[in-house]
Amino acid sequence: MTSNTIGTDGTITRDARSRYRQRGEEGAHGAFEAETKLAGGAPRAEVEVRRGVAPADVAALLGGDAGAEVVTRQRRMYNGERLVQLADTYVPAFVVEAAPQVAQMDTGTGGIISRMADAGMAQASVVEDVTQAPATAEQAAALGVEAGELLLNITHTGMTEDGRVVEVTRHVLGRGWTLRYGVPLD
């Protein structure tokens, strides 16, 4: 399966058909690191981890009440020195209890999805909603765009075989992204 690519102009093609399968290749700590390395880029991330509550719309996706505690992993993801995406991941408390490494800065090879699988909560299906939303002032300053500029947003919801939601991640992409999805036709 084709991996992601980075064009000579810096355009990133994010290939959802392969990204979660290659998340631990060559010791990578998640899909972004693996896919960027495979494309010849230089990935790095700045990570902040904290406990708190998720925004109400994320809490609804997680299936919990709006005041339920989650671990939030806020990441700034770079290709070289260029910030290419902001990603906030929300993990419910029951997952953190079973897989405490998801609340650590270094989640090990394969990242949090692998730690969840190690704890018996492998993601069997994923839904990704892609929308456009105006950049907030904070997002605009970080990504080098104008406040209000429409940016691609991906809301990733990861579920176990029995339908439990174990992760919601909000990706805000800077300029220069192409998203590629494949649909099996039976």
C-alpha positions as CSV (number, residue, x, y, z in Angstrom):
1,M,0.0,0.0,0.0
2,T,1.3,3.5,-0.9
3,S,2.7,5.5,2.0
4,N,2.2,9.2,2.4
5,T,4.2,11.5,0.2
6,I,5.8,15.0,0.6
7,G,6.0,16.8,-2.7
8,T,9.0,19.0,-3.6
9,D,6.8,22.0,-2.9
10,G,6.1,20.7,0.6
11,T,2.6,19.4,-0.1
12,I,1.7,16.5,2.1
13,T,-0.5,13.7,0.9
14,R,-2.0,11.9,4.0
15,D,-2.9,8.4,2.8
16,A,-5.5,7.0,5.3
17,R,-5.4,3.7,3.6
18,S,-2.0,2.9,5.2
19,R,-1.2,5.3,8.0
20,Y,-2.5,3.3,11.0
21,R,-0.9,0.1,9.8
22,Q,2.6,1.6,9.6
23,R,2.5,3.5,12.9
24,G,5.4,1.6,14.5
25,E,7.7,1.1,11.5
26,E,11.4,1.7,12.2
27,G,10.6,2.5,15.8
28,A,8.2,5.3,15.1
29,H,6.1,6.6,17.9
30,G,2.9,6.9,15.9
31,A,1.4,7.3,12.4
32,F,2.6,10.9,11.8
33,E,6.2,10.0,12.6
34,A,6.2,6.8,10.6
35,E,4.5,8.3,7.5
36,T,6.7,11.4,7.5
37,K,9.9,9.4,7.8
38,L,8.7,7.0,5.0
39,A,8.1,10.1,2.8
40,G,11.7,11.3,3.5
41,G,10.7,14.1,5.9
42,A,12.0,15.0,9.3
43,P,9.1,14.6,11.8
44,R,9.1,16.0,15.3
45,A,6.4,16.8,17.8
46,E,6.0,19.1,20.8
47,V,3.7,17.3,23.2
48,E,1.8,18.5,26.3
49,V,-0.2,16.0,28.4
50,R,-2.8,17.0,30.9
51,R,-5.8,15.7,32.7
52,G,-9.1,17.5,32.5
53,V,-12.5,17.4,30.7
54,A,-13.1,17.3,27.0
55,P,-15.1,19.8,25.1
56,A,-18.8,18.9,25.2
57,D,-18.9,17.8,21.5
58,V,-15.8,15.5,22.1
59,A,-17.3,14.1,25.3
60,A,-20.5,13.2,23.3
61,L,-18.3,11.3,20.8
62,L,-16.6,9.5,23.7
63,G,-20.0,8.5,25.0
64,G,-19.4,10.0,28.4
65,D,-20.8,12.9,30.3
66,A,-19.4,16.3,29.7
67,G,-17.7,16.4,33.1
68,A,-15.9,13.1,32.8
69,E,-12.1,13.2,33.1
70,V,-10.0,12.5,30.1
71,V,-6.3,12.7,29.3
72,T,-5.6,15.3,26.6
73,R,-2.5,15.0,24.5
74,Q,-1.9,18.4,22.7
75,R,0.7,18.1,19.9
76,R,2.3,20.5,17.5
77,M,3.6,18.3,14.6
78,Y,6.4,19.4,12.4
79,N,8.1,18.4,9.2
80,G,11.6,19.8,9.8
81,E,11.0,23.3,11.1
82,R,7.6,23.7,9.4
83,L,4.6,23.3,11.7
84,V,2.2,21.3,9.6
85,Q,-0.6,20.3,12.0
86,L,-2.1,20.7,15.4
87,A,-3.5,17.6,17.0
88,D,-5.4,17.3,20.3
89,T,-6.2,13.7,21.4
90,Y,-8.8,12.9,24.1
91,V,-8.5,9.5,25.8
92,P,-11.2,8.4,28.4
93,A,-10.2,7.5,31.9
94,F,-11.0,3.8,31.5
95,V,-8.4,3.6,28.7
96,V,-5.8,5.4,30.8
97,E,-6.4,3.0,33.7
98,A,-5.8,0.0,31.5
99,A,-3.0,1.6,29.4
100,P,-1.3,4.2,31.7
101,Q,1.5,4.9,29.1
102,V,-0.9,6.9,27.0
103,A,-0.7,9.6,29.7
104,Q,3.1,9.7,29.4
105,M,5.1,12.0,27.2
106,D,6.9,9.1,25.5
107,T,4.3,6.5,24.5
108,G,6.8,4.1,22.9
109,T,6.9,2.5,19.5
110,G,3.6,2.7,17.7
111,G,2.3,5.4,20.0
112,I,-1.0,5.4,21.9
113,I,-2.8,3.2,19.5
114,S,-0.3,0.4,20.1
115,R,-0.5,0.9,23.9
116,M,-4.2,0.6,23.7
117,A,-3.9,-2.6,21.7
118,D,-1.3,-4.0,24.3
119,A,-4.0,-3.4,26.9
120,G,-6.7,-5.3,25.0
121,M,-8.3,-2.2,23.4
122,A,-7.2,-2.5,19.8
123,Q,-8.9,0.0,17.5
124,A,-10.9,-2.1,15.0
125,S,-12.5,0.7,13.2
126,V,-12.0,4.4,12.7
127,V,-14.4,7.2,11.6
128,E,-12.8,10.4,10.3
129,D,-15.0,13.4,9.7
130,V,-13.3,16.0,7.5
131,T,-14.6,19.6,7.7
132,Q,-13.4,23.1,7.0
133,A,-13.4,25.6,9.9
134,P,-12.1,29.1,10.2
135,A,-8.7,29.3,11.9
136,T,-8.9,30.7,15.4
137,A,-6.4,33.5,16.3
138,E,-4.3,30.9,18.1
139,Q,-4.3,28.4,15.2
140,A,-3.6,31.1,12.7
141,A,-0.6,32.4,14.6
142,A,0.8,28.9,15.0
143,L,0.2,27.7,11.4
144,G,1.1,31.0,9.7
145,V,-2.3,31.7,8.2
146,E,-4.8,34.5,8.5
147,A,-7.4,34.3,11.3
148,G,-10.6,33.1,9.8
149,E,-8.9,31.3,6.9
150,L,-10.6,28.0,6.2
151,L,-8.5,25.0,7.4
152,L,-9.1,21.3,7.1
153,N,-10.1,19.7,10.3
154,I,-10.2,15.9,10.8
155,T,-12.1,14.5,13.8
156,H,-10.7,10.9,14.2
157,T,-12.8,8.6,16.4
158,G,-11.2,5.2,17.2
159,M,-13.4,2.3,18.3
160,T,-12.7,-1.2,19.6
161,E,-14.3,-4.4,18.1
162,D,-17.1,-4.1,20.6
163,G,-17.8,-0.4,19.6
164,R,-16.2,1.3,22.6
165,V,-14.7,4.7,21.7
166,V,-11.2,4.8,23.0
167,E,-9.9,7.9,21.4
168,V,-11.0,11.1,19.7
169,T,-8.4,13.2,18.0
170,R,-8.9,16.6,16.4
171,H,-6.3,17.4,13.7
172,V,-6.1,21.0,12.3
173,L,-4.0,21.0,9.2
174,G,-2.0,23.9,7.9
175,R,-1.8,24.7,4.2
176,G,-0.7,22.2,1.6
177,W,-2.4,19.0,2.5
178,T,-4.2,16.4,0.4
179,L,-6.3,13.7,2.1
180,R,-6.6,10.3,0.4
181,Y,-9.1,7.7,1.4
182,G,-10.0,4.4,-0.1
183,V,-13.3,2.6,0.0
184,P,-13.4,-1.2,-0.5
185,L,-16.0,-2.2,-3.0
186,D,-17.5,-5.7,-2.4
